[in-house]
Amino acid sequence: VAVGSDNALTFTAVWAAIRLLSESVSSLPLGVFQKVDGEKIIADKNPVYSLLKIKPNNYQSKITFLEKVMMDILTKGNSYVRIERNRGAIPTALLPLNVDDVTIKFIDGVLFYETETTIYDSADILHFKTITKDGIIGLSPIDQCKNSIGWGMAVEEFGNTFFKNGAKLSGVLQTDRALSETAIGRLKNSFNNVYAQLTGSNATVVLEEGLTFKPVSISAEQAQFLASRTFSIEEVARIFNIPPHMLKDLSKSSFNNIEMQSQEFVTYTLMPYLTRIEQEMNLKLFRTNEIDKTIVEFNVNGLLRGNTKDRAEFYRTMLNIGALSINEIRNKENMNKIPDGDKHFMQLNMTTVEKIGEDGQD
């Protein structure tokens, strides 16, 4: 099966994987922060804040903008976004470009992005990409793994054909009489039109002229191709580094490992994409004197939260050692502050090793 970025989306496992990654990234909170004395303060006065938090351009929301970016990355390996600036070089809009319309060029050792009408400096293009051989152009996961994806699509095509023909392979009509070519053709067409389709698969066969019907048997491996479909889902999960249970394959999942796999999804699957997006934005959306002082950052805390028991134990420990206040804990649980909840507490039944035995000495 010929595989491309368009028809690969018709394969349910690929569609589910790309949809999962696109929606997961686009739904995460994205903010702009300023580093002050070792702390991160929300920079809601920065012009970039409203672009990333609310409306990147006149026709997209933050959700649809990031979904477009992720869709391009996961299908084409690259995503290009033009940074529109005012006369003060301040970003005023982020405009996604069609990946197929952009050509990357080196002119005198300088990187440029060319469309049909304009050549853009690299500072005016956000270029998000997957892993790359040359550090410039990302590799498309679909193109790199088209054989595995094509195999899964072929399994689905086989299943469609199999059930379209009444879930049975063709049989043999036998007779001791000699039939002309015309009679054979008429008999074959008549039999296929009535009994070979799924709607007639359970109809009663009426034969004449001494004919007998002998079905061609099939092996259990040919009929039970669901095992092959399961393997094709595993292949797609491997390509996009997604836990199989997130593609609705629960054959190897349990209540004990699903939570851990979900946290691994954030750490090992989402974080590489988030980090690439953050770094590209940090380098090109801020002025030179703002770099590393003002940053873009996704908030993944909500996805990394464990179950109620584990969170309670974690909060209890952090509260007892003075690392978190009551209000900080309530904030993490999306609860309102309480009076005097900003105080930090520590237990008094601990001391340093050097002070052990000092009490009572002269």
KEDO-542912 format. One record per residue: x, y, z of N, C-alpha, C in turn. Coordinates in steps of 0.001 Angstrom, whole numbers, plus 500000, padded with zeros to 6 digits. Layout:
BEGIN
      n.u      n.v      n.w     ca.u     ca.v     ca.w      c.u      c.v      c.w
        X        Y        Z        X        Y        Z        X        Y        Z
...
! end
This chain:
BEGIN
      n.u      n.v      n.w     ca.u     ca.v     ca.w      c.u      c.v      c.w
   500850   498809   500000   500000   500000   500000   500883   501238   500000
   500656   502137   499037   501398   503395   498999   500959   504279   500158
   501916   504804   500904   501618   505570   502116   502116   506996   501960
   501252   507962   502272   501615   509373   502287   501031   510027   503519
   501352   511293   503703   500881   511992   504900   499371   512151   504924
   498720   512076   503761   497265   512228   503716   496542   510904   503937
   496877   509890   503124   496132   508635   503263   496523   507866   504521
   497666   508189   505126   498023   507532   506390   497026   507878   507491
   496395   509042   507387   495416   509457   508399   494138   508635   508315
   493930   507917   507224   492759   507052   507127   492940   505760   507907
   494159   505467   508323   494435   504305   509161   494125   504690   510604
   493207   503991   511231   492669   504420   512528   493749   504584   513591
   494750   503698   513607   495794   503788   514633   496621   505056   514456
   496950   505410   513215   497708   506634   512960   496874   507862   513316
   495610   507842   512918   494725   508971   513250   494620   509143   514760
   494451   508046   515493   494324   508125   516950   495603   508654   517577
   496762   508219   517080   498037   508663   517636   498263   510150   517409
   498024   510614   516183   498244   512026   515866   497216   512906   516580
   495993   512435   516646   494971   513204   517363   495320   513312   518840
   495772   512215   519442   496135   512217   520861   497252   513215   521134
   498313   513176   520340   499442   514072   520571   499060   515528   520309
   498314   515774   519244   497927   517145   518898   497031   517750   519970
   496029   517000   520391   495107   517522   521397   495763   517632   522766
   496670   516725   523086   497354   516778   524384   498224   518021   524491
   498992   518317   523440   499867   519488   523467   499059   520778   523430
   498058   520850   522560   497301   522092   522395   496458   522435   523614
   496076   521437   524398   495228   521699   525571   496026   522063   526808
   497349   521925   526773   498157   522260   527942   498212   523775   528137
   498188   524253   529384   498354   525690   529628   499721   526156   529143
   499743   527282   528433   500986   527842   527896   501078   529292   528345
   502166   529624   529005   502302   530969   529546   503646   531593   529258
   503729   532898   529506   504975   533648   529366   505375   534124   530759
   506624   533873   531128   507091   534178   532473   508379   534998   532417
   508560   535803   533453   509772   536602   533598   510521   536140   534832
   511820   535928   534667   512651   535477   535786   513080   536681   536623
   512706   536645   537895   513054   537730   538814   513552   537117   540120
   514835   537321   540431   515428   536838   541683   515189   535347   541883
   515373   534599   540831   515249   533155   540935   513828   532642   540887
   512840   533516   540752   511450   533106   540673   510877   533437   539290
   509827   532720   538919   509147   532964   537645   507833   533689   537911
   507710   534870   537332   506512   535696   537502   505789   535774   536156
   504470   535621   536177   503682   535688   534947   503860   537048   534290
   504302   537056   533032   504543   538299   532296   503331   538623   531430
   502208   538930   532090   500976   539170   531342   500974   540510   530618
   501961   541358   530863   502062   542635   530150   502883   542500   528870
   503572   541382   528723   504375   541161   527521   503459   540907   526328
   503724   541521   525171   502848   541325   523987   502725   539864   523561
   503754   539076   523820   503724   537672   523422   502721   536891   524258
   502437   537361   525454   501547   536645   526374   500173   536424   525748
   499576   537476   525218   498231   537343   524647   498246   536514   523362
   499357   536544   522609   499445   535744   521390   499406   534252   521697
   500114   533844   522744   500217   532422   523065   499113   531951   523997
   498580   532840   524770   497574   532457   525761   496157   532495   525191
   495917   533445   524280   494535   533671   523836   494376   533525   522329
   495048   534396   521559   494762   534485   520129   496040   534767   519343
   496624   533742   518721   497864   533953   517958   497671   534814   516709
   496477   534777   516118   496197   535566   514916   494700   535846   514852
   494261   536418   513749   492867   536843   513638   491887   535712   513364
   492378   534515   513028   491457   533454   512635   491650   532148   513418
   492549   532134   514385   492780   530917   515157   492827   531222   516647
   492392   530239   517421   492595   530296   518863   493911   529608   519192
   494301   529658   520435   495530   528979   520862   495443   527486   520619
   494256   526903   520820   494074   525459   520643   494271   525065   519186
   493554   525718   518282   493649   525351   516868   495033   525670   516297
   495674   526708   516809   497021   527062   516354   498012   525944   516679
   498010   525476   517915   498949   524425   518311   498581   523080   517685
   497288   522835   517448   496906   521607   516752   497458   521600   515326
   497411   522740   514670   497987   522860   513326   499494   522608   513361
   500169   523195   514339   501617   523002   514474   501944   521525   514677
   501234   520860   515593   501512   519458   515884   501144   518568   514706
   500054   518861   514024   499663   518061   512864   500752   518090   511792
   501313   519275   511546   502391   519386   510560   503633   518629   511008
   503978   518751   512278   505172   518070   512792   505025   516566   512660
   503853   516043   513029   503660   514594   513085   503463   513969   511709
   503013   514743   510743   502811   514184   509404   503955   514536   508452
   504427   515789   508524   505462   516250   507599   506851   516286   508227
   506903   516284   509553   508193   516395   510233   508615   517822   510492
   507897   518804   509932   508237   520222   510083   506972   521057   510166
   507075   522190   510836   505981   523149   510886   506581   524546   510846
   506008   525413   509990   506540   526760   509812   505472   527782   510206
   505874   528765   511012   504972   529829   511456   505661   531161   511237
   505019   532043   510487   505597   533373   510244   505278   534307   511399
   506291   535017   511849   506122   535990   512930   505882   537361   512297
   504693   537884   512472   504382   539226   511979   504735   540233   513065
   505500   541254   512710   505969   542239   513689   505547   543651   513296
   505491   544538   514295   505248   545947   514019   506580   546660   513783
   506550   547945   513672   507777   548695   513381   508784   548602   514517
   508317   548309   515704   509220   548158   516833   509731   546739   516984
   509504   545898   515962   509954   544497   515948   509266   543652   517004
   508137   544131   517514   507377   543373   518501   506386   542460   517785
   506338   541173   518114   505393   540254   517450   503950   540680   517658
   503197   540708   516558   501781   541067   516626   500871   539933   516179
   501424   538914   515482   500623   537774   515039   501556   536617   514694
   501025   535404   514846   501732   534189   514472   500905   533492   513401
   501442   533398   512184   500682   532927   511025   501277   531629   510496
   500583   530500   510666   501089   529217   510146   501176   529223   508632
   502226   528588   508112   502431   528464   506677   502193   527027   506244
   501891   526848   504962   501750   525522   504403   503147   524913   504243
   503357   523745   504833   504684   523134   504829   505195   522932   503408
   504333   522501   502501   504757   522202   501134   505122   523451   500339
   504733   524624   500845   505029   525870   500125   506332   526513   500566
   507012   525933   501545   508222   526540   502112   509451   525760   501659
   510464   526499   501214   511748   525920   500828   512844   526561   501665
   513706   525747   502226   514809   526256   503047   516039   526440   502169
   516670   527612   502287   517839   527910   501474   518950   528516   502318
   520194   528230   501898   521363   528861   502478   521917   529852   501465
   522017   531110   501863   522598   532135   501002   523743   532785   501755
   524958   532570   501280   526167   533084   501945   526249   532630   503393
   525885   531376   503615   525985   530817   504954   524877   531221   505894
   523859   531923   505397   522743   532381   506229   521486   531611   505830
   520686   531223   506826   519489   530417   506591   518296   531311   506269
   517588   530958   505184   516388   531694   504792   515264   530706   504485
   514024   531211   504611   512836   530425   504294   512115   531116   503147
   511911   530371   502063   511353   530958   500850   509987   530363   500535
   509028   531243   500238   507727   530833   499719   507642   531287   498269
   506480   531155   497652   506325   531530   496250   506514   533025   496037
   506233   533815   497076   506248   535269   496902   507312   535991   497721
   507817   535373   498787   508666   536102   499728   509795   535219   500244
   510904   535862   500575   512004   535203   501274   512077   535794   502682
   512020   534941   503694   512002   535383   505084   513324   535061   505763
   513755   535975   506616   514906   535705   507464   514521   534648   508497
   515482   533853   508936   515177   532780   509887   514622   533312   511204
   514939   534556   511560   514432   535129   512806   512940   535405   512741
   512378   535432   511526   510953   535727   511352   510117   534476   511121
   510730   533294   511227   510015   532039   511024   510247   531126   512224
   509168   530714   512856   509258   529667   513878   509273   528324   513159
   510366   527592   513294   510505   526306   512613   510530   525203   513664
   509403   524508   513794   509303   523388   514721   509533   522103   513932
   510299   521186   514486   510621   519971   513740   510839   518797   514680
   510819   517603   514083   511123   516385   514821   512636   516166   514777
   513079   514941   515049   514496   514647   514961   514967   514876   513529
   516240   515218   513389   516738   515638   512090   518142   515097   511864
   518469   514867   510600   519815   514407   510251   520802   515560   510144
   520343   516687   509595   521244   517811   509348   521052   518967   510314
   520133   518826   511280   519892   519903   512229   519011   521001   511688
   518486   520835   510476   517682   521880   509844   516296   521372   509476
   516229   520288   508734   514955   519761   508257   514596   518512   509059
   513392   518493   509622   512944   517354   510408   512520   516187   509532
   512586   514996   510100   512207   513778   509385   510745   513450   509682
   509991   513149   508645   508584   512800   508813   508457   511391   509379
   507759   511212   510508   507560   509862   511048   506832   508949   510073
   505912   509505   509311   505143   508692   508360   506023   508243   507207
   506853   509151   506683   507737   508773   505577   508795   507770   506020
   509328   507955   507218   510383   507073   507701   509857   505672   508004
   508603   505575   508397   508039   504278   508806   506873   503870   507915
   506917   504258   506651   505791   504004   505750   505572   502513   505502
   506626   501703   505596   506444   500266   505376   505580   499646   506461
   505855   500019   507723   505064   499476   508834   503629   499977   508787
   503460   501269   508485   502114   501826   508391   501375   501207   507212
   502068   501048   506090   501449   500432   504916   501020   499005   505174
   501807   498289   505975   501436   496915   506326   500126   496902   507104
   499984   497803   508065   498738   497873   508821   497558   498266   507953
   497781   499181   507008   496712   499566   506089   496329   498407   505179
   497318   497597   504796   497030   496432   503959   496189   495412   504720
   496453   495258   506020   495648   494340   506843   494201   494806   506881
   493996   496115   507034   492632   496635   507045   491961   496436   505690
   492708   496648   504610   492139   496454   503277   491761   494989   503054
   492604   494089   503555   492294   492668   503454   491013   492344   504214
   490863   492908   505406   489661   492660   506197   488416   493162   505515
   488506   494362   504911   487350   494901   504198   486949   493996   503040
   487938   493533   502282   487652   492647   501155   487116   491309   501622
   487670   490817   502720   487272   489519   503259   485797   489509   503632
   485363   490524   504374   483971   490572   504810   483028   491029   503692
   483568   491790   502753   482734   492196   501621   482292   490981   500818
   483113   489956   500791   482793   488731   500053   482119   487683   500938
   481328   488132   501891   480559   487225   502729   481380   486502   503762
   482562   487039   504099   483442   486433   505090   483836   485017   504690
   483803   484700   503403   484189   483372   502914   485003   483549   501650
   485966   482685   501458   486664   482651   500187   485770   481987   499143
   486099   482169   497872   485276   481585   496812   485317   480068   496875
   484234   479445   496428   484146   477984   496419   484210   477457   494994
   483917   476197   494859   483997   475521   493565   482647   474891   493245
   482138   475157   492039   480928   474500   491545   481352   473317   490674
   480871   472125   491024   481289   470914   490308   480093   470247   489613
   480379   469655   488425   479368   468883   487700   480076   467882   486783
   479368   466789   486520   479924   465787   485608   479630   466122   484148
   478763   467083   483923   478369   467429   482572   479331   468453   481967
   479384   468469   480677   480193   469447   479961   479362   470699   479735
   479881   471852   480148   479181   473130   480009   479942   474011   479039
   479192   474757   478262   479816   475685   477326   480361   476908   478072
   481208   477675   477387   481759   478885   477997   480649   479862   478370
   479626   479934   477516   478509   480834   477804   477757   480390   479053
   477521   479075   479173   476816   478558   480352   477633   478755   481617
   478938   478563   481486   479808   478740   482662   479799   480196   483123
   479894   481128   482175   479886   482541   482538   478585   482962   483169
   477446   482482   482579   476136   482824   483125   475967   482251   484522
   476433   481011   484731   476310   480366   486030   477160   481072   487082
   478358   481460   486714   479252   482136   487658   478681   483486   488080
   478212   484253   487098   477649   485567   487430   476414   485436   488295
   475567   484469   487979   474355   484269   488754   474683   483888   490194
   475641   482984   490356   475985   482521   491710   476628   483644   492530
   477538   484418   491924   478214   485499   492646   477241   486604   493031
   476304   486911   492126   475366   488001   492409   474430   487671   493559
   474115   486391   493743   473147   486012   494769   473823   485648   496088
   474880   484849   496024   475419   484231   497242   476785   484753   497690
   477528   485417   496810   478899   485772   497171   478986   487047   498001
   477923   487853   498051   477954   489088   498822   477550   488838   500264
   477877   489801   501117   477595   489648   502540   476104   489510   502811
   475266   490219   502022   473816   490162   502244   473239   488790   501924
   473924   488028   501082   473416   486712   500721   474228   485574   501290
   475084   485890   502270   475988   484859   502769   475265   483743   503510
   474065   484012   504024   473320   482989   504760   472109   482464   503985
   472026   482818   502708   470885   482364   501899   471041   480879   501541
   469897   480253   501246   469896   478836   500855   470337   478704   499400
   471284   477810   499159   471818   477627   497814   470905   476679   497031
   470492   477094   495841   469679   476259   494958   470517   475955   493716
   470827   474690   493511   471649   474277   492370   470845   473369   491439
   471192   473388   490178   470514   472547   489193   471531   471968   488223
   471075   471190   487281   471923   470578   486273   473007   469703   486904
   472697   469094   488059   473653   468198   488690   474842   468874   489331
   474729   470170   489555   475838   470906   490146   475936   470639   491646
   477160   470639   492134   477427   470576   493585   478376   471698   493932
   478231   472221   495151   479082   473332   495604   480062   472819   496647
   481325   473065   496401   482371   472652   497328   483144   473890   497768
   482930   474363   499013   483636   475564   499470   485113   475286   499683
   485931   476306   499447   487370   476208   499688   487628   476589   501129
   488166   475676   501884   488404   475939   503303   489565   476908   503485
   489524   477661   504588   490599   478604   504921   491139   478252   506291
   492359   478626   506511   492990   478325   507794   492507   479295   508862
   492682   478895   510110   492291   479772   511220   493112   481056   511208
   494384   480962   510769   495239   482141   510739   494724   483173   509730
   494173   482679   508599   493647   483602   507598   492364   484265   508076
   491510   483512   508746   490235   484060   509196   490411   484997   510379
   491296   484669   511306   491464   485457   512519   492607   486444   512320
   492344   487461   511529   493380   488442   511247   493408   489546   512306
   492562   489423   513349   492550   490440   514404   493886   490520   515125
   494586   489392   515218   495913   489419   515837   496859   490309   515044
   496715   490282   513726   497545   491137   512879   497185   492600   513078
   495919   492883   513242   495497   494265   513489   496049   494770   514813
   496067   493916   515832   496630   494300   517126   498104   494636   516983
   498819   493817   516227   500239   494081   516016   500452   495393   515272
   499580   495718   514325   499724   496969   513590   499527   498169   514514
   498654   498034   515520   498482   499104   516505   499748   499264   517335
   500355   498148   517708   501609   498209   518451   502700   498897   517635
   502722   498649   516335   503716   499281   515478   503536   500799   515457
   502301   501255   515329   502043   502696   515322   502385   503298   516679
   502063   502600   517766   502422   503074   519099   503934   503205   519231
   504663   502277   518639   506129   502327   518676   506657   503508   517862
   506046   503760   516710   506496   504858   515852   506364   506200   516559
   505216   506428   517195   504960   507719   517835   505274   507709   519333
   505859   506611   519812   506277   506502   521214   505109   506760   522174
   504017   506038   521933   502802   506199   522729   502486   504874   523418
   502123   504879   524700   501696   503637   525351   500511   503029   524609
   500545   501721   524323   499475   501105   523515   498078   501317   524082
   497953   501398   525408   496602   501538   525969   495970   502868   525578
   496786   503864   525223   496246   505146   524788   495721   505096   523364
   496042   504024   522646   495453   503782   521325   494374   502712   521422
   493876   502514   522642   492766   501589   522930   493166   500123   522764
   494443   499826   522914   494891   498443   522948   495194   498095   524399
   494250   497436   525045   494372   497136   526485   494816   495703   526740
   495336   495045   525724   495685   493631   525875   496811   493408   526868
   497684   494397   527041   498822   494228   527946   498825   495256   529061
   497647   495759   529383   497540   496784   530414   496776   496257   531610
   497035   496865   532749   496342   496517   533980   496183   497785   534801
   495410   497678   535878   495228   498837   536745   496546   499263   537382
   497481   498344   537521   498742   498650   538188   499701   499426   537295
   499657   499203   535990   500656   499846   535141   500119   500977   534274
   498813   501147   534170   498272   502202   533315   498657   503585   533835
   498600   503787   535150   498950   505092   535696   500417   505419   535421
   501294   504441   535616   502710   504668   535345   502939   504939   533867
   502241   504205   532994   502385   504433   531556   501889   505824   531170
   500858   506296   531835   500337   507632   531540   501347   508712   531920
   502046   508523   533034   503071   509481   533424   504286   509389   532504
   504606   508186   532046   505686   508033   531080   505328   508710   529759
   504042   508735   529423   503594   509420   528219   503965   510897   528274
   503799   511515   529435   504154   512920   529590   505666   513100   529516
   506396   512253   530240   507846   512423   530356   508581   512110   529063
   508237   510993   528446   509034   510524   527307   508399   510802   525939
   507102   511100   525920   506434   511360   524637   506167   512845   524432
   505494   513479   525382   505130   514885   525201   506297   515848   525409
   507130   515583   526418   508171   516547   526776   509121   516887   525633
   509561   515922   524805   510417   516326   523679   509757   517332   522738
   508456   517158   522455   507757   518118   521609   507628   519467   522311
   507257   519438   523586   507076   520683   524334   508384   521455   524426
   509478   520752   524675   510773   521414   524800   511194   522055   523484
   510981   521358   522370   511323   521930   521065   510522   523201   520795
   509226   523156   521098   508367   524320   520865   508799   525478   521764
   509047   525199   523036   509465   526251   523975   510761   526911   523533
   511758   526124   523190   513061   526694   522840   513003   527527   521560
   512250   527069   520575   512129   527842   519334   511443   529176   519601
   510398   529167   520417   509713   530413   520752   510588   531330   521598
   511332   530756   522546   512192   531573   523408   513287   532275   522619
   513760   531658   521549   514841   532243   520762   514368   533322   519803
   513103   533260   519347   512682   534131   518253   511545   535089   518590
   510861   534895   519702   509732   535774   520027   510109   536939   520929
   511313   536910   521488   511724   537960   522422   512953   538695   521890
   513127   539912   522364   514294   540683   521973   515563   540066   522567
   516697   540491   522032   517971   539912   522470   518185   540097   523963
   517828   541273   524488   518043   541523   525915   517013   540819   526799
   515989   540190   526178   514984   539462   526951   515250   537960   526982
   516110   537475   526086   516365   536038   525997   516932   535517   527312
   516354   534423   527766   516694   533756   529028   516211   534534   530252
   515632   535708   530044   515025   536451   531151   513501   536351   531071
   512973   536296   529860   511553   536079   529626   511417   534783   528839
   510581   533886   529310   510515   532556   528709   509067   532125   528461
   508926   531210   527512   507655   530536   527245   507717   529158   527897
   506633   528752   528544   506676   527462   529249   505288   526831   529304
   505252   525517   528996   504033   524735   529172   503931   524286   530626
   502704   524138   531093   502461   523640   532447   501908   522221   532357
   502717   521239   532765   502315   519830   532691   501998   519250   534058
   501913   520101   535066   501692   519592   536426   500399   518791   536536
   499361   519240   535827   498083   518538   535908   498169   517113   535382
   499005   516897   534357   499140   515559   533789   500018   514655   534637
   500906   515251   535420   501843   514457   536205   501307   514103   537588
   500134   514612   537914   499582   514297   539238   499229   512820   539324
   499618   512205   540424   499306   510793   540628   497901   510614   541162
   497620   509427   541705   496291   509199   542273   496166   509932   543606
   494969   509907   544189   494685   510676   545403   495595   510275   546560
   495837   508998   546720   496670   508523   547823   498102   509009   547680
   498664   508901   546480   500045   509337   546258   500184   510842   546417
   499206   511610   545921   499281   513063   546070   499192   513471   547525
   498315   512822   548276   498181   513153   549697   499487   512901   550446
   500153   511790   550158   501421   511485   550808   502499   512490   550423
   502515   512870   549158   503495   513853   548691   503274   515199   549367
   502032   515667   549391   501733   516955   550018   502055   516932   551507
   501758   515834   552169   502041   515720   553593   503542   515852   553860
   504328   515194   553051   505778   515268   553220   506298   516678   552946
   505832   517293   551851   506303   518634   551504   505854   519672   552526
   504689   519461   553128   504226   520374   554170   505054   520231   555443
   505379   518989   555805   506113   518740   557043   507557   519234   556997
   508155   519278   555812   509536   519763   555717   509594   521249   555357
   508443   521896   555275   508395   523330   555023   508578   523725   553577
   508521   522762   552655   508736   523082   551243   507511   523718   550616
   506321   523349   551078   505071   523907   550557   504214   524411   551704
   503491   525505   551446   502511   525990   552414   501155   525367   552110
   500188   525583   553014   498850   525038   552791   498223   525635   551536
   498407   526936   551351   497820   527579   550174   498486   527129   548873
   499777   526834   548924   500445   526329   547727   499902   524946   547350
   499626   524138   548345   499038   522825   548099   497625   522974   547540
   496845   523881   548138   495484   524096   547665   495476   524631   546230
   496456   525447   545901   496542   525974   544545   496792   524857   543534
   497643   523892   543897   497913   522763   543014   496674   521896   542811
   495764   521918   543761   494531   521153   543663   493362   522006   543173
   493682   523205   542651   492660   524124   542130   491631   524508   543192
   492134   524756   544388   491280   525177   545495   491658   526597   545898
   490687   527336   546484   490932   528717   546887   491815   528779   548128
   492458   529929   548313   493310   530133   549480   492481   530232   550756
   493123   530007   551888   492497   530166   553189   493303   531188   553989
   492705   531854   554958   493455   532815   555775   494633   532141   556481
   495753   532844   556534   496980   532355   557186   497482   531048   556568
   497102   530789   555337   497542   529551   554703   498867   529660   553987
   499500   530852   554029   500782   531034   553341   501980   530739   554246
   501731   530373   555486   502831   530094   556408   503442   528716   556108
   504733   528607   556393   505439   527338   556213   505745   526736   557578
   505579   525434   557679   505750   524743   558963   506849   523689   558862
   507502   523435   560021   508482   522364   560116   508337   521676   561467
   508605   520388   561489   508549   519630   562736   509745   519996   563614
   509525   519964   564941   510569   520359   565890   511349   519172   566443
   511021   517962   566066   511669   516782   566649   512869   516319   565834
   513539   517260   565147   514717   516921   564363   515849   517869   564732
   517082   517385   564641   518264   518189   564934   519408   517715   564060
   520515   518416   564087   521681   518008   563311   522482   516965   564065
   523308   516219   563329   524123   515183   563959   525094   515786   564956
   525633   516981   564656   526627   517607   565542   526060   517960   566900
   524750   518221   566955   524149   518669   568221   523675   517524   569097
   523751   516278   568600   523325   515147   569395   524246   514993   570604
   523697   514953   571784   524479   514781   573005   524961   516068   573632
   524717   517218   572976   525168   518489   573545   524326   518905   574727
   523057   518537   574767   522174   518946   575875   522694   518360   577179
   522765   519178   578209   523205   518714   579541   524684   518867   579754
   525459   519217   578705   526898   519394   578893   527186   520802   579417
   528277   520933   580205   528664   522253   580734   529235   523114   579619
! end
